[in-house]
Amino acid sequence: MTPSSDLAAGALRQPMAEGVPHPVRVVTSVISRTVLGTMAGLLVWTHVPVVALGWTAGVVQSGSMRPALTPGDVVLYQPPSRDRPPAVGHIVLVRDPTRPGRLLTHRVHQVRPDNALITKGDANPAPDSTPVRPAALQGVARFRVPWIGLPVQLWRAERTVPAVTVLLGLAMLLALAALPLHSRGRAAPVAS
């Protein structure tokens, strides 16, 4: 070890004076609590419009809308206007015309005269082949909250190892945030 690393290692092993929190514990606690607080705030933010305004929230499952939306993003959708179709360029949530029972998030590529929508994923080379009837429109995207739905997306995609890794990381953050700032051992004598 170098003299500076010996000094640092010795400083970490030395007991702290009574009533003085350990600096490593303080930094660890602040970082973990900040990350957890931010995540909690984002989760609340995604639910306020859903509860208060009747919007819909969905977790992006595929990469067809990259770079605008990535898997694990949560998108908040405002209910559609029944008298006016969304404009070209809007991102919409529709019942998938090619896979019954599934939802699809794509961008409006064209609005036909009968108000049916031709949609297209930003990452797809061509527009979707089946038009979306106006009754299949579920919502128009208004907000994106990045990555907050990643555990849900990984679990739904049956990617168990990454999902468990993310959950273990969250558990570790919770454990670090719960650590007491003061060590439980005997306090070092204070020189007078």
Salt bridges, closest charged atoms under 4 A:
ASP73 OD2 - ARG144 NH1 2.89
ASP96 OD2 - ARG99 NE 3.07
ASP114 OD2 - ARG112 NH2 3.46
ASP114 OD2 - ARG133 NH1 3.18
ASP122 OD2 - ARG107 NH2 2.77
ASP128 OD2 - HIS106 ND1 2.71
